[in-house]
Structures are given as structure tokens and as C-alpha cells.
Amino acid sequence: MPPIPGSGLAKGLAVTLRTMTKRAHTAQYPEVQPELPPRSRGVIGLFEENCTVCMLCARECPDWCIYIDSHKETVPAAAPGGRERSRNVLDRFAIDFSLCMYCGICIEVCPFDALFWSPEFEYAETDIHDLTHERDKLREWMWTVPAPPALDPAAEEPKEVAAARKAVEKAEAAAATARAAAETPPGTPPTTTPEADA
């Protein structure tokens, strides 16, 4: 059956009339700040101490909006007879937010946790050149990065934590055995503990 002429117009007017009778919910921004979700993507903060100038973020960025400059420094040998090492020193780390599409690839590929999302979004500028944030500005955004969410108390213990805990317990047991052996007078037969028998 063909549609009745004017039915689309009638539906549109019905939606308009329903909307006119409802009260508007206007957010009084900027006096009232919006409540953002915990994983909002606002701006990227740089934790400079963790950056090793591996260039992964710049290489993986689809927009090529990350600019990194560095130089190599020679580190003297840690022990006598050792050899000198060279390390990269960060000279410039900048992100052009006029090009950034907020995909988060740079944060995901960083192996040393040097980049973080901040929920801050109020960094509009009148000049497009001011949207290129250098490392000192990116460092300031780090103070606005929220703390990570707490772990689920019912979650399974991470393997790394379990392995570290077992290693500490083993070292403590060995130290206790060594102390007991040192306190035992010579000629006394050694005593075994249930842990040692197990």
C-alpha cells in the first residue's frame, strides 16, 4: 500500500509538538562543569621520566602529529673494567592537537607508560599554532590524570604478584633456616621443619 501523502510531515510535526511540551535540560556551561565518564579522552599527558625516546608513539601515529627530538649521551661504566653505554636523551616531545584525532594508539603502544589520557578538554586557542603542546605543557597535563581504578577484590591475583610473593616467602624461609643453623651449638643434630619435609 503506498504511503499517504503528507504522512511524513505529520509525523515530524508530532515529534515537534511532543518536544515543545517537555521542559528543556540546559547545562549551564561553563558555570556548571559536565560530569565526564571515567575514561574520557580529553588531552594527552606526558610522564617524561618514563620516556626512553623509542619513537614507537611517533611511528604508530596515523596523523603524524607527534614530534620527538633527542640526542645520544655516553654513560660511564658502572663498574671498573666495564664498558661505556650510550642512552637517548629527550630534547623535544610535542603533540599537535590540531591534527590529533584522539585515537589513543600512542598511549596503547607506549611500552614504558609515558603517555596518559587526561579528561581535561578546555584547551581551545585563538591561534592554531598554540595547539602544539611542547613537553612542559604536556607535563602539566599529567597532574590532571585520574588515578587508576581500584582492582576488583574478587579478581584472581596477578601471576607476577603471586610469583614475587612466593619468591619472598622462599627467601624468608631460607633466611630463617640459616639463622637457626647459626644459633644451633656445634654437635647438635639438625632439626627438620614440616615446611622442609614438604
QUIJO-V639532 format. One record per residue. N is the residue number from 1. RES is the residue in three letters. SS is DSSP state (H for helix, E for strand, - for the rest). OMEGA is omega as a letter, one per 40 degrees, with the letter a starting at -180 (NA if undefined). Layout:
# QUIJO-V639532
[[N/RES/SS/OMEGA] [N/RES/SS/OMEGA]]
This chain:
# QUIJO-V639532
[[1/MET/-/a] [2/PRO/-/i] [3/PRO/-/a] [4/ILE/-/i] [5/PRO/-/i] [6/GLY/-/a] [7/SER/H/i] [8/GLY/H/i] [9/LEU/H/a] [10/ALA/H/i] [11/LYS/H/i] [12/GLY/H/i] [13/LEU/H/i] [14/ALA/H/i] [15/VAL/H/i] [16/THR/H/a] [17/LEU/H/i] [18/ARG/H/a] [19/THR/H/a] [20/MET/H/a] [21/THR/H/i] [22/LYS/-/i] [23/ARG/-/a] [24/ALA/-/i] [25/HIS/-/a] [26/THR/-/i] [27/ALA/-/a] [28/GLN/-/i] [29/TYR/-/e] [30/PRO/-/i] [31/GLU/-/i] [32/VAL/-/a] [33/GLN/-/i] [34/PRO/-/i] [35/GLU/-/a] [36/LEU/-/i] [37/PRO/-/a] [38/PRO/-/a] [39/ARG/-/i] [40/SER/-/i] [41/ARG/-/a] [42/GLY/-/a] [43/VAL/E/a] [44/ILE/E/i] [45/GLY/E/a] [46/LEU/E/i] [47/PHE/-/a] [48/GLU/H/a] [49/GLU/H/a] [50/ASN/H/a] [51/CYS/-/i] [52/THR/-/a] [53/VAL/-/i] [54/CYS/-/i] [55/MET/-/i] [56/LEU/H/a] [57/CYS/H/a] [58/ALA/H/a] [59/ARG/H/a] [60/GLU/H/a] [61/CYS/-/a] [62/PRO/-/a] [63/ASP/-/a] [64/TRP/-/a] [65/CYS/-/i] [66/ILE/E/a] [67/TYR/E/a] [68/ILE/E/i] [69/ASP/E/i] [70/SER/E/i] [71/HIS/E/a] [72/LYS/E/i] [73/GLU/E/i] [74/THR/E/i] [75/VAL/E/a] [76/PRO/-/a] [77/ALA/-/a] [78/ALA/-/a] [79/ALA/-/i] [80/PRO/-/a] [81/GLY/-/i] [82/GLY/-/a] [83/ARG/-/i] [84/GLU/-/i] [85/ARG/E/i] [86/SER/E/i] [87/ARG/E/i] [88/ASN/E/i] [89/VAL/E/a] [90/LEU/E/i] [91/ASP/E/a] [92/ARG/E/i] [93/PHE/E/a] [94/ALA/E/i] [95/ILE/E/i] [96/ASP/E/a] [97/PHE/-/i] [98/SER/-/i] [99/LEU/-/a] [100/CYS/-/i] [101/MET/-/i] [102/TYR/-/i] [103/CYS/-/i] [104/GLY/-/a] [105/ILE/H/a] [106/CYS/H/a] [107/ILE/H/a] [108/GLU/H/a] [109/VAL/H/a] [110/CYS/-/a] [111/PRO/-/a] [112/PHE/-/i] [113/ASP/-/i] [114/ALA/-/a] [115/LEU/E/a] [116/PHE/E/i] [117/TRP/E/i] [118/SER/E/i] [119/PRO/-/a] [120/GLU/-/a] [121/PHE/-/a] [122/GLU/-/i] [123/TYR/-/i] [124/ALA/-/a] [125/GLU/-/i] [126/THR/-/i] [127/ASP/-/a] [128/ILE/H/i] [129/HIS/H/i] [130/ASP/H/i] [131/LEU/H/i] [132/THR/E/a] [133/HIS/E/i] [134/GLU/-/a] [135/ARG/H/i] [136/ASP/H/i] [137/LYS/H/i] [138/LEU/H/i] [139/ARG/H/i] [140/GLU/H/i] [141/TRP/H/a] [142/MET/H/a] [143/TRP/H/a] [144/THR/H/i] [145/VAL/-/a] [146/PRO/-/i] [147/ALA/-/i] [148/PRO/-/i] [149/PRO/-/i] [150/ALA/-/i] [151/LEU/-/i] [152/ASP/-/a] [153/PRO/-/a] [154/ALA/-/a] [155/ALA/-/i] [156/GLU/-/a] [157/GLU/-/i] [158/PRO/-/a] [159/LYS/H/a] [160/GLU/H/a] [161/VAL/H/i] [162/ALA/H/i] [163/ALA/H/i] [164/ALA/H/i] [165/ARG/H/i] [166/LYS/H/i] [167/ALA/H/i] [168/VAL/H/i] [169/GLU/H/i] [170/LYS/H/i] [171/ALA/H/i] [172/GLU/H/i] [173/ALA/H/i] [174/ALA/H/i] [175/ALA/H/i] [176/ALA/H/i] [177/THR/H/i] [178/ALA/H/i] [179/ARG/H/a] [180/ALA/H/i] [181/ALA/H/a] [182/ALA/H/a] [183/GLU/H/a] [184/THR/-/i] [185/PRO/-/a] [186/PRO/-/i] [187/GLY/-/i] [188/THR/-/i] [189/PRO/-/a] [190/PRO/-/i] [191/THR/-/i] [192/THR/-/i] [193/THR/-/i] [194/PRO/H/i] [195/GLU/H/a] [196/ALA/H/i] [197/ASP/H/a] [198/ALA/-/NA]]
